[in-house]
């Protein structure tokens, strides 16, 4: 991939990894974002500490979530978001949104956005309407849920089903300021295996 020449103007990204995070949902953001495009990417977890992914990948020494300046906040999915005791991030999300941060959630991470009230008046998607109804019944903005296989971006909120890590990465990197021609190149490379 060709590296962009606007690295100084790219918005940084903060990826929140809950314990039991879904391994496949954010690597294209962190790896391609940092390596190919020069986006500053860092990771955190609610309360700080160590986390283990669904597949057993251990990440140690993560800081607590403390958004900086204009970071895009990305919630990686994981079953814990849909549990009876999800991490409490709603206050942080509302405060960050009020400060102008772009907020993104994939898979069950979208439920945290719903609990924070960030989906009201915003087109969004997730793992499905039935999934959202079972986890966050009657959430504000339910009427704007779209059952679509791709990520959606609306009003500074990015959402995606867990099966859409590629389009999710594309929307997050677009919000970070990666040029459209670079995103088109990334999309073409990632879709090439499906056209061969």
C-alpha positions as CSV (number, residue, x, y, z in Angstrom):
1,X,0.0,0.0,0.0
2,X,1.1,3.5,-0.7
3,X,1.7,5.6,2.4
4,X,-0.2,8.9,2.6
5,X,1.6,12.2,3.0
6,X,-0.8,13.7,5.5
7,X,0.3,11.8,8.7
8,X,0.4,15.0,10.8
9,X,-3.3,15.6,10.1
10,X,-4.6,12.1,11.0
11,X,-6.7,11.7,14.1
12,X,-5.4,9.2,16.6
13,X,-7.4,6.1,17.5
14,X,-8.0,4.5,20.9
15,X,-9.1,0.9,20.8
16,X,-10.9,-0.4,23.9
17,X,-10.3,-4.2,24.4
18,X,-12.6,-5.8,26.9
19,X,-11.8,-9.1,28.5
20,X,-12.8,-11.8,26.0
21,X,-12.5,-9.4,23.1
22,X,-13.1,-10.7,19.6
23,X,-9.7,-11.1,18.0
24,X,-10.7,-10.5,14.4
25,X,-12.7,-7.2,14.8
26,X,-10.0,-4.5,15.1
27,X,-6.6,-5.7,13.8
28,X,-7.1,-4.0,10.4
29,X,-7.5,-0.7,12.3
30,X,-4.5,-1.2,14.5
31,X,-2.1,-2.8,12.0
32,X,-3.0,-1.1,8.8
33,X,-3.8,2.1,10.5
34,X,-0.5,2.4,12.2
35,X,1.9,0.6,9.8
36,X,0.5,1.6,6.4
37,X,-1.1,4.9,7.2
38,X,0.8,6.3,10.2
39,X,-2.2,6.7,12.4
40,X,-1.3,6.8,16.1
41,X,-3.2,3.8,17.6
42,X,-3.2,2.8,21.3
43,X,-5.1,0.3,23.3
44,X,-6.8,0.4,26.7
45,X,-9.2,-1.7,28.8
46,X,-11.9,-0.8,31.3
47,X,-10.1,-0.5,34.7
48,X,-6.7,-1.2,33.2
49,X,-4.8,-4.5,33.4
50,X,-4.6,-7.6,31.4
51,X,-7.2,-9.1,29.0
52,X,-7.5,-12.4,27.1
53,X,-9.2,-12.6,23.7
54,X,-11.8,-15.2,22.7
55,X,-9.0,-17.2,21.1
56,X,-6.7,-17.0,24.1
57,X,-4.4,-14.1,23.0
58,X,-3.2,-12.4,26.2
59,X,-2.5,-8.6,26.2
60,X,-0.9,-7.4,29.4
61,X,-0.4,-4.0,31.1
62,X,-3.1,-2.1,29.3
63,X,-4.0,1.3,30.8
64,X,-7.5,2.3,31.9
65,X,-9.6,4.1,29.3
66,X,-8.6,7.8,29.2
67,X,-9.4,9.4,25.9
68,X,-6.9,12.1,24.7
69,X,-7.7,15.2,22.6
70,X,-9.5,14.1,19.4
71,X,-9.0,10.4,19.5
72,X,-11.5,8.2,17.8
73,X,-12.8,5.7,20.5
74,X,-13.3,2.2,19.1
75,X,-15.0,-0.5,21.2
76,X,-13.9,-3.9,20.1
77,X,-16.7,-6.5,20.5
78,X,-16.8,-9.3,23.0
79,X,-19.4,-11.3,24.8
80,X,-18.9,-9.3,28.0
81,X,-20.7,-6.2,26.5
82,X,-23.9,-8.3,26.2
83,X,-23.5,-9.9,29.6
84,X,-25.5,-9.1,32.8
85,X,-22.4,-7.2,34.1
86,X,-20.8,-5.3,31.2
87,X,-18.0,-2.8,31.8
88,X,-19.3,0.6,32.8
89,X,-18.1,2.9,30.0
90,X,-21.3,4.8,29.4
91,X,-20.3,8.0,31.3
92,X,-16.9,8.1,29.6
93,X,-18.6,7.6,26.2
94,X,-21.1,10.4,26.8
95,X,-18.4,12.8,28.0
96,X,-16.2,11.9,25.0
97,X,-19.0,12.4,22.6
98,X,-19.9,15.8,24.1
99,X,-16.2,16.7,23.6
100,X,-16.5,15.9,19.9
101,X,-14.9,12.5,19.8
102,X,-16.0,10.0,17.1
103,X,-17.2,6.9,18.8
104,X,-17.2,3.5,17.1
105,X,-18.5,0.1,18.1
106,X,-18.5,-3.3,16.5
107,X,-20.5,-6.4,17.3
108,X,-21.6,-6.5,21.0
109,X,-19.6,-3.2,21.5
110,X,-22.6,-1.4,19.9
111,X,-24.6,-2.3,23.0
112,X,-22.4,0.0,25.1
113,X,-23.2,2.9,22.7
114,X,-26.9,2.1,23.1
115,X,-26.7,2.1,26.9
116,X,-24.9,5.4,26.7
117,X,-27.7,6.9,24.6
118,X,-25.5,7.6,21.7
119,X,-27.6,5.9,19.0
120,X,-30.6,8.2,19.4
121,X,-31.2,10.0,16.1
122,X,-28.4,8.1,14.4
123,X,-28.5,5.4,11.7
124,X,-26.6,2.4,13.1
125,X,-26.2,-1.3,12.7
126,X,-25.1,-4.2,14.9
127,X,-25.4,-8.0,15.1
128,X,-29.1,-7.5,14.3
129,X,-32.3,-6.0,15.6
130,X,-33.2,-9.1,17.6
131,X,-29.7,-9.1,19.2
132,X,-30.0,-5.5,20.3
133,X,-33.6,-6.0,21.6
134,X,-32.4,-8.9,23.7
135,X,-29.4,-7.0,25.2
136,X,-30.7,-3.4,25.4
137,X,-34.5,-3.6,25.1
138,X,-36.2,-0.3,24.2
139,X,-32.9,1.6,23.7
140,X,-33.2,5.2,22.4
141,X,-32.7,5.2,18.6
142,X,-33.9,1.6,18.0
143,X,-36.1,2.9,15.1
144,X,-32.9,3.9,13.3
145,X,-31.3,0.4,13.4
146,X,-30.4,-0.9,10.0
147,X,-29.9,-4.6,9.4
148,X,-27.0,-4.4,7.0
149,X,-23.8,-6.5,6.5
150,X,-21.6,-3.4,6.3
151,X,-20.4,-0.8,8.8
152,X,-22.4,2.4,9.0
153,X,-21.2,5.9,9.8
154,X,-23.6,8.6,10.9
155,X,-23.4,11.7,13.1
156,X,-19.9,10.8,14.3
157,X,-21.0,7.3,15.3
158,X,-19.6,4.2,13.5
159,X,-21.2,0.8,14.0
160,X,-20.8,-2.6,12.5
161,X,-21.9,-6.2,12.9
162,X,-19.1,-8.5,14.1
163,X,-19.0,-10.0,10.6
164,X,-17.9,-6.7,9.0
165,X,-14.3,-5.9,10.3
166,X,-13.2,-4.8,6.9
167,X,-15.8,-2.1,6.3
168,X,-15.6,-1.2,10.0
169,X,-11.8,-0.6,9.6
170,X,-12.5,1.4,6.5
171,X,-15.0,3.7,8.2
172,X,-12.8,4.2,11.3
173,X,-9.8,5.0,9.1
174,X,-11.9,7.4,7.0
175,X,-12.9,9.2,10.2
176,X,-9.2,9.3,11.1
177,X,-8.5,11.2,7.8
178,X,-6.9,8.5,5.7
179,X,-7.4,9.7,2.1
180,X,-10.2,8.1,0.0
181,X,-7.7,6.8,-2.6
182,X,-5.8,5.0,0.1
183,X,-9.0,3.4,1.4
184,X,-10.0,2.4,-2.1
185,X,-6.6,0.7,-2.5
186,X,-7.0,-1.1,0.8
187,X,-10.5,-2.2,-0.1
188,X,-9.3,-3.5,-3.5
189,X,-6.5,-5.5,-1.9
190,X,-8.8,-7.0,0.7
191,X,-11.5,-8.0,-1.8
192,X,-9.0,-9.5,-4.4
193,X,-9.2,-12.9,-2.9
194,X,-13.0,-12.9,-3.4
195,X,-12.7,-12.2,-7.1
196,X,-9.9,-14.7,-8.0
